[in-house]
Amino acid sequence: MLKQAIALILLSAAIILSMSYAQQGLQLLLNGHEWVSGLLTEVFSAGQYGNLVRSLIALLSIPIIAGFIPAIAYWVVKRHWFPYFMEIVWVVWLIQAGALIMMYKAAVAA
């Protein structure tokens, strides 16, 4: 418990000190989502179901790609599957979903 509290304090301090870099990372994540969503606009119709499928694929593709990058590097070195693939996908998905929710809330409020 003490180790986790210390880790939480140290990670919080690291985020505060690197806030501009964290903001750039979130912006890059959101730009990637918008790029994938724009590419999928050409494939799916503009109806309700087309927008739903396009949004779903755009939301899932960035975290899976982000998980595959270290998995491929791990495969090249160790020649077996990366054990933390889904954990990376979940963390990136949670960060992306949180950023998209905040962006949506700001767009609705404006």
N, C-alpha and C positions, 0 to 999 in steps of 0.2 A: 504494500500500500504506500509506503513512504517513497519507494523507488518511482512508482507511477506519479505521485504528486510532484516529485522533483522533475521528472521528465515533462510533465504538463507545464510546470513553471518555466523550464528551459525552452521548450518549444514555443510557448507563448511569447517569451522574450525574443526568440529568434524571429517570429512572425512580425512582431512590432518593429524590430530593427530592419527587417527586409520587406516592409509593407509595399514599397513601390515595385519591387520585383514580383511580389505575390499578385499585385494588381495587374501587372503585365502578363503574368501567367494565366490569370483568369480571363483577361481580354483575349489572349491567344486561344484559349479553350473555346470561348464564345465565338470568336471569328471562325474557328474550324467548324463549329456546329452550324453557323450560318452558311458557310461554304458548301458543306454537305447538303444542307437543306435546299440551297439554291440549285445544286446539281440535280437533286431528286425532284425538283419542281418540273423539270423537263420530262420526267418519266411518268409521274403520277398526275391524275386529273386534279382539277381545282375544286372538286366536290368535297363533301364532308369526309367521306371515307378515304379519299385520296390524300387529303391533308392529315388525317389521323395516321395513316401508314407512313407518309413522308416524315412526319414529326417523330414517330416511333423509331424509324430506321436512323434518322439523324441523331436522336438521343442515344441510341445504342452503339452506333458505329465508332464514335470517338473514343469511348472507354475501351472498347474491344481492341482497337488499333493501338491505343496506349498500353494495353496489356501485352499485345503481341510483340512490341519492340523489345522489352527485356526478355521475353520468352524466347525469341529467336536468337538473341545474343547468348542466352544461357544454353540453348540447344547447340550452338556452334562450339561452345567451350566444353560442356559436360556430356553432350549427346544423350540427354534424356529430358523429359518434360519439366518445365519450370514449375516448382511446387506452389508458388504464390500468385499464379496467374489470376484467379478469380478474386483474390483480395485486392489486387491492383485495379482490376476492372470495377469492383464495388467502390473503392475509394475515389477513383476518377469520376465514376457515375454520380456519386453523392455530391462531389464538389461541383460538377457540371449542372446537376439538377438544382442545387442551391443557387448557383449563379443565374441560371435561367429563370428561376422563380423570382429572384430579386429584380432581375431585368424586366420581367413581365409586370411585377407589382409597380415598378417605377414608370413603365409605359402606360399602365392603366391610370395611375394617379395624375399623369401629366395631361 
